[in-house]
């Protein structure tokens, strides 16, 4: 757009400033705190938080919608944690992604994934037949491990205490993680189940900025869970999937789900602290650093459970600096990781995290999000950090003391 025109009553501006805190861009003082906190700001390209807010203030809807910044933003909120007027960048950028020009620029992979999720219930188009075949294969592997069928994954069990909702990669490229989760659940000694209607914890509607799509995806999970009459829906290690269901779903659907929503990390820690399972304190006789996923930590408040769980099985839990509310994004959030064309950009957006890991001087890293796990794996290789990365729940499954 060569000649952008300021419009003080633009359609996008009318969507904002509905809340005292969050989307209140009219209060922006252009102080630049957000710039100093963006983990991409010093790298090539990337979003410029203050510039996006300023475009919105001036009603430059087309210019903003056509900007690469909208889809490069990681929605991590690191930039606005210390905003003096309480602006939350996620609230602004998600709404900006609903602009017509932004929708046209939505990454093809995201569009396709949303379509498959709405049509089949799974972002990869995983069918009921696929699910049955995969679970049968995993059960055979688990039976070989234990020389029996006690470790089998039960399916479609109505009234179970726990229903496990996996990340779609656990049913495809990361089946070992699913096997590890099955070992945990069977060690808990409580009724649990999986279901062909529950194959995908992700919610790409959240990435799209379309609340209606996000609501539809949340309802697919919630209604199917309620049909099974389970007590607890246990989510895989997935940051944005956890955030969408635990923190956003109730408002989206207008009621509370008829079950509890828990992370597998929270459930595992509870079982350890109740003495139901034991972890070998010498399972990992070395220090392990913990990376806070933005959606699980900063945006959902789950900071201590992963750290406590790690403390039961390793020599020392090392803190990356900064951490918790000030934790640095891995560089793959906001749908960047889901965009197959983003690899080069993700290596730039992940440099701040790579520098942080290098500064910590550790050789072992953990996180509680499979998307973070994948991004961290790639930046560790790209920046030659020589660090091994695992998820917290997978580490716990391996550290269990056999009874």
Order of alpha helices (4+ residues) and beta strands (2+ residues): alpha-alpha-alpha-alpha-alpha-alpha-alpha-alpha-alpha-beta-alpha-beta-alpha-alpha-beta-alpha-alpha-beta-alpha-beta-alpha-beta-alpha-alpha-beta-alpha-beta-alpha
